[in-house]
Amino acid sequence: DVMKLITATRLALFRAVKEAPGSITDIAARLHRDRSAVKRDLDELEQVGLVTTAEKVLPGPGRLKQVRAAAPRFQLMAEVA
């Protein structure tokens, strides 16, 4: 299941978040990807604990979801029996 989760696109997304945490919109713009596609990928990465999101209240109306890497790196290991 983890191998299906870590695609080249999601790996690039994790690296972008690690390099410069920010809002979903900012990250999508940096990667030249659709915001909704980035949001779906971030949701998947957050479910397995690779990224975290925190909601920040903006002055006036509105909120901002700040995305950060949960760890500076991760390592995948496979064991074949």
Residue, then its C-alpha position, 0 to 999 in steps of 0.5 A: d500500500v505504501m508503494k502505491l502512495i509514494t509516486a514520483t508526483r507525491l515525492a516531488l510534493f513532499r520535497a517542495v513542502k519540506e523545502a518551503p512550507g506554505s499554503i496549499t495554493d502557494i505549493a500548487a503554484r510553485l509546482h505548476r499543479d492544480r490546487s485540488a490535485v495537490k490537496r488530494d495528494l496532501d491529504e494522502l500524505e497527511q494520513v500516513g504522517l508525512v505532512t501536517t497541516a495547521e489552520k491559521v486565522l487571517p486578519g478579517p475573514g478567512r483562514l489559511k492551511q499551512v502545510r509542513a513536512a512532519a519529518p525532515r526525511f523519510q525512509l522506505m524499507a521493504e522486507v521480502a520473506 
